[in-house]
Amino acid sequence: MTTEERHGVLRLEDLRLVQGRGRFIDDIRWPGMLQAVLVRSPHAHAEILDIDTRAAKAHPGVYLVWTAVDLGPVCQPVPCVFPHPSVHQARTHTPLARDVVRYVGEPVALVVAENRYVAEDAAELVEVRYRPLPAVVDLEAALRPEAPRVHADLPDNLAADGEKAYGDVAAAFRAADLIVRERLVVERGAASPIETRGVVAFPEADGTITVYDTTQTPVPTRQGLAQILGLPEEMLRVVVPDIGGAFGPKSTLFYPEEILIPLAAKALERPVKWIEDRREHFLATNQERGQIHDVALACLGDGTILGLTDDFLHDGGAYAVAGAILPIITATTLMGPYRIPAYRARYRVVYTNKTPVSPVRGAGRPQAVFVMERMLARLARELGLSPVAVRKKNLIPPEAMPYAMDITYQDEAPLVYDTGDYPKTLQLALDTIGYEQFLAKKAEAVGEGRMIGVGVACYVEGSGLGPYEGATVRITERGKVQVEAALSAQGQGQATMLAQITSEALGIRPQDVEVRLGDTAVSRYGLGTFASRTAVTAGSACHRAALAVKEELLRLAADALEVPVEELALSDGFVYARRDERRRISFAECAARKNPAWGPPPAAFRPGLEATEYFVPARSTFAHGVHAAIVEILPERLETRILRYVVVHDAGRILHREIVEGQIRGGVVQGIGWSLYERLRFDEEGQPLTTTFMDYLLPTAGEVPEIVIRHLESPTPLNPLGVKGVGEAGVIPVLACLAEALEDALGGQVFLREMPVDLDRLYAWMIETKCRRGSAGEGEGH
Amino acid sequence: MSVDDLQAAYTRAITVTVNGQRLTQEVPVRLLLSDFLRQTLGLTGTHVGCEHGVCGACTVLLDGEPVRSCLLLTPEVDGHSLTTIEGIGGPSGGLHPLQESFRRHFALQCGFCTPGILLSLYALLAEEPKPDEATVREVLSGHLCRCTGYASILRAVAAVTDGEGKEP
């Protein structure tokens, strides 16, 4: 297959999606299906005094009203999904709140009724009496001794306290010519896919329950739910429908609804559906990003970094289902593509009375890159060097690869950057955005009164997380090629990716491959889609399975045609002899030989022309890239424009160019949102203030700049495809890149210490200080 | 009082043409148009993303004009005509040039926002067959997409308006 063909394969998913023939969770309808609505806490922290459900139960069309008391032994705290020794005080949620609510939106009661309208009517009739308690909202306040406790049985508000370190930090700081210290803050954002969450449960006559769930991880969900519900695994099936975007928080987190809906369906012996509405999504679907970093960077006078320390707080929200995985990712991403001889990052996960926190696209890495890149900018300022020069000084050179650091990554495997040419990538980004040319023309633009600036950010992304993933490739007796895998898709085109990999091995068209994903009745083992891992893991497994099937095809054909294997070729569903194309056998015939209805079969016979392979990554593979942006600020028009945005990325071998570019563009735009427009606000009592799309502003086509993408390919030896993950790449450096560009546009009068940038505050400050620009010195950070 | 009794007190018979087909239906007066389309008629191609009129996923055409079906109560469309994503394809189940172009230019990923966007663009092109990019971007800015970053959508539309798309 030519390069053009490989990069141009139309997605298998699109024909039905453009026609509106997707099958999303709310599209699932069934006669007799009931609908559920959750009653949620209006308080960030309160004691539940009592709940009166009588009026709700009496409402016509209501089938069930449950509170925690009605759940029996199921009402236990769910497991922590990412246990770790540093998580010393894990507290997780129960399916319905027992006695105390700890965030606005926490489920308190379940109502199941004839339809959603009746269920919502009845939900309003549930009377809950609360005694409000003081709420913990601010991270630093949460750690003061007098702070109210989110979990009363704990001595403080710490969920986890841990460290990632290597080298001799004390010596590094003693030897330093300069130590730069900063406090850097990243605020919460929401993944906010356009489709919200949902669960539909069907009880079957034999006692099994089929659960349709908008989950990224069907197998772990099935395993966990079976345990929580007290069912043997075989009695529970999880099936993933089409999902309208996920970006992290649709992973296995044992959301209350995932437990309650199957339970209700079983109790009522009727199918039950729950669909989250957008306000609920803003309250009760996990969020991420809140961190406060106290950083110190030690270096020599010429800008060479000697060591870095970071002591940071991570906002975990009310419950610690995600353990410490996010700060661990932050702490192991901070070093970036730079040589940091000595390093120590201490993290503390703090409980707050806010929506629980778990990975959202980027998963702790955007914060890490923001911190590192801001410190380099600070360093450059102190030493009077250019930000680019400081980066070039410290980049790990290609001859140092593979580059090992003496710590473990989030997968508990050694942290080793496998392949990549960081200086080359940086230079290509600078050339593509026209960095030098921009700086040359900048003085002129500033002279005209324009506030225009350029920024750069470098990142390294660990991807291809284990522990494993699998795929089955099969050729049926009709000659159809089938692929099955446990992972689920939320728009990334996994089916197309797997079809392409399979078709390349078997010499057929991707359109002729049938792919089935995300059904635990079909694929019993696997993890799912998260952490930029499916191309690496499922892709590699599929590749191996396809090659195994190919090997068997050739063997069967060699037997049937009486031609040696070396003289055979595959094309269009046939195996044929190269020297005489008329001598050939179809895939269907080969498969039929592996499924005889009568004997005798050969010795050592195994039916079926299929193979199941699993890929176990030895460790993560590290993609990397550089983003560059030119921005202009127009304070009188209350506008910030990104004039040009450049991405140079290297995710190893590119399997499908348009899918890769789509992931990057979507990620960059999400990153722009999280940098400039999207801000989750809570008041001092923990009340969420941004619960609609009118308060929480997702970027529209009007805010999106031209994004130029350049590809580099440093294949990895860690998997047979040479591929690295790319799903999160677009997001990761955007905060850092735009911070530097905005700062440059502000003429270096401000050091941006916080993301997202509060643009309104910035414009107000700019308008106020513009008349004093001549005398302005080092401005306050925003 | 049963649910049926309750509902009987608050229903209305409406007549509406949907994708060229005229139908009469008794509906609860408070039934959202999005729910009428999806639940009552089973036309699940129209999606619901926010129910407060911002994301645009629920966009359908009311007498040819784009509207947010999540913000309309079903009785409001009595006597009118509606077009949904199921109704814009070519004859005998083919694709509208916009749909084909979306495929060719990878203008969708999860596909959830796609039907709403297609309806808005369909209405735009019916009025203005060759809009400039600024106009397309303006129309598109009434829709939220979290996956694509919009560039591929703009390319897909440009391909149709520049005459590269095939006729149905």
Chai-1 contact restraints between the chains, C-beta under 6 A:
chainA,res_idxA,chainB,res_idxB,connection_type,confidence,min_distance_angstrom,max_distance_angstrom,comment,restraint_id
A,L10,B,R103,contact,1.0,0.0,6.0,A-B,restraint_1
A,D14,B,R103,contact,1.0,0.0,6.0,A-B,restraint_2
A,L17,B,L108,contact,1.0,0.0,6.0,A-B,restraint_3
A,L17,B,G111,contact,1.0,0.0,6.0,A-B,restraint_4
A,V18,B,Q99,contact,1.0,0.0,6.0,A-B,restraint_5
A,V18,B,F102,contact,1.0,0.0,6.0,A-B,restraint_6
A,V18,B,R103,contact,1.0,0.0,6.0,A-B,restraint_7
A,G20,B,G45,contact,1.0,0.0,6.0,A-B,restraint_8
A,G20,B,I85,contact,1.0,0.0,6.0,A-B,restraint_9
A,G20,B,E86,contact,1.0,0.0,6.0,A-B,restraint_10
A,G20,B,P115,contact,1.0,0.0,6.0,A-B,restraint_11
A,G22,B,G111,contact,1.0,0.0,6.0,A-B,restraint_12
A,D27,B,T44,contact,1.0,0.0,6.0,A-B,restraint_13
A,P60,B,M1,contact,1.0,0.0,6.0,A-B,restraint_14
A,P60,B,S2,contact,1.0,0.0,6.0,A-B,restraint_15
A,P60,B,V3,contact,1.0,0.0,6.0,A-B,restraint_16
A,P60,B,L6,contact,1.0,0.0,6.0,A-B,restraint_17
A,G61,B,V3,contact,1.0,0.0,6.0,A-B,restraint_18
A,E114,B,V3,contact,1.0,0.0,6.0,A-B,restraint_19
A,P193,B,R146,contact,1.0,0.0,6.0,A-B,restraint_20
A,I194,B,G49,contact,1.0,0.0,6.0,A-B,restraint_21
A,I194,B,C55,contact,1.0,0.0,6.0,A-B,restraint_22
A,I194,B,A57,contact,1.0,0.0,6.0,A-B,restraint_23
A,I194,B,F112,contact,1.0,0.0,6.0,A-B,restraint_24
A,I194,B,C113,contact,1.0,0.0,6.0,A-B,restraint_25
A,I194,B,L144,contact,1.0,0.0,6.0,A-B,restraint_26
A,I194,B,R146,contact,1.0,0.0,6.0,A-B,restraint_27
A,E195,B,F112,contact,1.0,0.0,6.0,A-B,restraint_28
A,G244,B,C110,contact,1.0,0.0,6.0,A-B,restraint_29
A,G244,B,F112,contact,1.0,0.0,6.0,A-B,restraint_30
A,G245,B,C110,contact,1.0,0.0,6.0,A-B,restraint_31
A,G245,B,R146,contact,1.0,0.0,6.0,A-B,restraint_32
A,G245,B,C147,contact,1.0,0.0,6.0,A-B,restraint_33
A,D277,B,E51,contact,1.0,0.0,6.0,A-B,restraint_34
A,R278,B,C50,contact,1.0,0.0,6.0,A-B,restraint_35
A,Q490,B,C110,contact,1.0,0.0,6.0,A-B,restraint_36
A,G491,B,Q109,contact,1.0,0.0,6.0,A-B,restraint_37
A,G491,B,C110,contact,1.0,0.0,6.0,A-B,restraint_38
A,G491,B,C147,contact,1.0,0.0,6.0,A-B,restraint_39
A,E658,B,F106,contact,1.0,0.0,6.0,A-B,restraint_40
A,G662,B,F106,contact,1.0,0.0,6.0,A-B,restraint_41
A,G662,B,Q109,contact,1.0,0.0,6.0,A-B,restraint_42
A,R665,B,G149,contact,1.0,0.0,6.0,A-B,restraint_43
A,R665,B,A151,contact,1.0,0.0,6.0,A-B,restraint_44
A,G666,B,C147,contact,1.0,0.0,6.0,A-B,restraint_45
A,G666,B,T148,contact,1.0,0.0,6.0,A-B,restraint_46
A,G666,B,G149,contact,1.0,0.0,6.0,A-B,restraint_47
A,V669,B,G149,contact,1.0,0.0,6.0,A-B,restraint_48
A,T692,B,H52,contact,1.0,0.0,6.0,A-B,restraint_49
A,F693,B,C50,contact,1.0,0.0,6.0,A-B,restraint_50
A,F693,B,V54,contact,1.0,0.0,6.0,A-B,restraint_51
A,L698,B,L144,contact,1.0,0.0,6.0,A-B,restraint_52
A,T700,B,S141,contact,1.0,0.0,6.0,A-B,restraint_53
A,A701,B,R137,contact,1.0,0.0,6.0,A-B,restraint_54
A,A701,B,L140,contact,1.0,0.0,6.0,A-B,restraint_55
A,A701,B,S141,contact,1.0,0.0,6.0,A-B,restraint_56
A,A701,B,Y150,contact,1.0,0.0,6.0,A-B,restraint_57
A,G702,B,S141,contact,1.0,0.0,6.0,A-B,restraint_58
A,V704,B,Y150,contact,1.0,0.0,6.0,A-B,restraint_59
